């Protein structure tokens, strides 16, 4: 007999019902930060190329790098670098067979997020103090 409620229910779990585990979120975020690092690299390379090109090109690039938008891009890239580094180290442990239990993966995911934020804040503090 045909199911009369077939059209009224979702065919698969969706984000309103299903919540991704933190380990999955951090895995996805690792890939996103890898791509986000490109924005910071492009900005730095543009600044360096402009420095050897001409005074006018450097003035333009330097203004962008020193603007609030440049600060946000470079700060985000710096956090992404710390996050990506820590995620890569965690992945080395995963490759060796350590930390694959659900509770351990949950704790390392939390440590990954907290560690990247703390290291990024320490980097900013050191940058502005020295």
Beta strands, then each sheet from edge to edge (+ up, - down):
end
